[in-house]
Amino acid sequence: MAPRPSVEQRHEFGQFLSSRRARLDPKDFGLPEGRRRTPGLRREEVAILAGVSVSWYTWLEQGRDIQPSPDALRRIAKVLKLDHVESAHLFALSSLDVAPTATGGGVTDGLEMLVRAINPIPAYVRNSRLDILAWNDAIADLFVDYGSLEPHERNTLRLLFLYTPYRTVILDWEQMARGMISTFRAARARAHDKAPFDSLIEELSSQSEEFRDWWQDTEVKGFDEGRKRLLHPVSGYIDFTYVALTPEGRPDLSLVTYIPRRAAYDL
């Protein structure tokens, strides 16, 4: 059985509900827009649409120590128009249907062989905390020789904010950094042991003002496929599609590959 949410987690749960309520448009629900003190739907409107009492929904947003049922959460998620990633995050914050995620497990020999075998396609394996556990030469040539780093430094989020070449090589750095924060935030909510995540949050918050500010957001989203544009000091401009796959039986790991969309050329 999953543990009851902590005070901090209940507060985060309430903030998430409030932020998603604020982005809704009353006219999409046939409600009068009129003059509203804050954007989005009112608490009572969400409660009525979800079929729950106004006081009970208010307690949820206030972070009171109450345990919503899966059915009630599904109805609230539908009203708030949450996508599958946001819905999973909502359930994780409530400690319902939480699939445990690990942070300390290593990679199998076969998975490490696979990463090396697909060279020259850049690839690495990371865990739910975004620690990089295995990599090939092609990805090291793009970013950094991960073998030259201390184990605690081989973390995607840490490298994005504290390793200057990541910031200069990745053209859409802010978009990538914010996306990784949202991925990390969702993974932390699913993890039973949040201490490894919190230690990294504390380190990055003390050393990066951008991370400290952006961590206050509530955004969560899937980050398993997309585009990454690099301006490499040797290869010039390179346009990639990155794809992250989860090995069967290891939901704590992701195999991340960078597939060239276009041959490298200089800008």
N, C-alpha and C positions, 0 to 999 in steps of 0.2 A: 504494500500500500504506500502511495506517495505521501510524504510528510505534508502537514498543514502549511499553507503559505505563511512566510514570515511577515512581520509588520512592513518591512521594506518592500516585499513582493506584493503585498496587498495594495500598497501605495502606488507601485508601478502599474499594477492592474487597473486601478482607478484612473490614473493618468492616461493610460492607453485608451480606455473607454471614452474619456472626455475628449481626447484629441481626435478620435474617429467620429465622434458625434459632431464636433465642430466643423468638419469638412463636408457635411451633408447639406443639400439644398432643399429647403422646405417645399418648394414648388414641385420637386420630384415625387413628393408624397401627397400632393394635393392640399398642402397646408398653406394658410395665408402667410405671406412674408412679413408684411407690416414692419413695425419698428422693433428691432430686437437688440437687446443689450450686448449680446455676443453672437458670433456667427454660428450657423448650423442649426440643428434641432435643439429644443429644450429637453431637459431630462424627462419631464412628464410626457412629452410626445414620444420619445423612444420607449418609455415604459408601456404606454398604451399600445403602441404598434407591436411591441414584443409580447404583450399579454402578461405583464408582470405589474406588481403594484409600484406606484411612484416612490413611496418611501423605501421599498426594498431596493429598487434600482439606484436611488440616491445613496443608500448605504454602500452599494457596490462601488460607486465612483468615489465615495469618501474613504474607501479602504477599510470598512468595518470587517470584523471577523465573522463573516458568514460564508457558507459554502454553497454556491449555486449548483444546480443540477445540470447535467450535460444537455438536457432538452432546453432548459432556460437559456444556456449559453448559445446554443445553436440558433434559437430564435432571435437573441440579441445580435449575434453575428450577422444574421440575414438582414435585420433592420439597418445595421451599420454598414452594410454592403462590403463586408470584409472578404478579401480573396482567400485562397486556400492557405497561403503562408500566414496571413494575418489571423485567420481563424485558429490555426495551429498554435500561434503565439498566444492568443487569448486563452486557450485551453491550458497551455503550459504555465502561464502566469497564475492560473487558478488552481494548478496542481492536479488537473483532471487529464486523464489520457496522456500522461507524460511518458514518453519513451526515453529511458535513461541513455545519456550520451557520456562517453568516456573521453578523457583527455590524455591519459598516460600510456595507452596501449601502443605497441609498436606495429610495424608493418611486417607482413609475412615475406619469406624469401621470394615467393612467386610474384608478389606484387612489386617488390623491388626490382626483380628481373624484368617485369613488364615495362616499368618506367624506363629502364635503360634500353630495352629492346626497341622501343618506338622512337628512339633518337634517329633522325634529327628533328622530329617533332618535339618541341619543348614541352616538358611535363614534370610535375612533382606530385607528391602525396602529402596532404595536410590532414590534421585532425579537426575536431569541432572547435577547438580553441584557436585554430588557424596556425598552429605550429607546423612547420615544414619538416617532414620526417624522412623523405626520400626524394631524389631528384636525378635528372640526367644532365649531360654536358650541355645540351642545347639550351635549357632553361638557365643554367649557370652563366652561359655566354651572354644571355639577354640581360640578366639582372646583376647577379653577384655569385661568386664562388661560395656557395653555402657551407662547404666544408671548411672554409677559412674562418667561419664565424663560430662563436660559442653557441652551444645548444639553445640557451635561452634567447639568443638573438635571432634564431631561425623562426621567426614568426611574422606572417604577412602583415598583420596590423602594426606591429612594432617597426618593421622595415618601412612601411608606408609613411609613418610619421617621424621616425628618428633617423632614417638612413637617407641622406640627401640625394644620392643618385636615383632612388626610386621616384622622387618628386620631379627630377629633371627629365628622366627618360619617359615616364608615362605622361602623355599629352593631356589626357582627361583625368589628371590626378585627383582633383576634388571629387568628381563624380565617383571615381574608383574608391577613394578613401571613405566617402560617406556610405557607399554601397557595402564595403567591408564592415563598417561599424554596424550597419543594420543586420548583416549576416551574423556577426559576433553577438549582437544583442539577442537575436532569436535563439542562437545556440546556448547562450547563458541561461535563458529562461527554461530550456529543456533539460539542462544539466542538474542532477541531484547535488553534486558537489560544485558549488559556485566559487569556492576559494581560489582555484587556479585562474578563473576569469577575473575575479576581483583584484588579484594581485597585479595583473596586467593593466587593468583599468586605473589602479592607483599609480602605477609607474608612468603610464602615458599621460594621465591627467597632470602629474607634477612636472612633466617635461614638454608638453605640447598644449598651447592655449587653444589651438584649433580642435584637437581631440576633446579637450575639456568642455568646450562649447557645444560641439556636435553630439557628444554623448548624452546631453540633456534632451535631445530629440527623442521621439517615440517611434520613429520609422522602422519597420521591418519589411524585408522583401526577400524573395528568392534571388540568388546570385549565382545560378548554376550554368548560365549561358549568356553570352553577350559579345560585345566588341571591345577590343583594346587597341589603342593606337600608341605606338612607341616612336620616339625619335632617338635612335641608337647612335652612340658616338662613333661607331665603326660602320654599321650597316645602313645608317640613315633612317628614313621613314619606313616603318613596317606596320601593316594593318592585319590584325589577328581576329579570329573568332575563338573565344575561350569556351571550353565545355568542361563542366565538373560532373563526374560520375561517382556514384556510391557503390563500392564493391559489395557484392551480396554477402550478407552476414556481418558486415562491418559498417553499421550506420554512423559510426563515429569518424569515418574516414571519407575523404574525397580524392579522386584522381583527377587532377586538373591538367588539361592539355591546351596548347596554343596552336591553332591551325592557321597558317598564313592565308589571308584572303587575297593578297596581292603581293607580287614580288617586291622585295625591298628596293627602294630608290631614294635618292637624295631630294629633299625639298628644294 
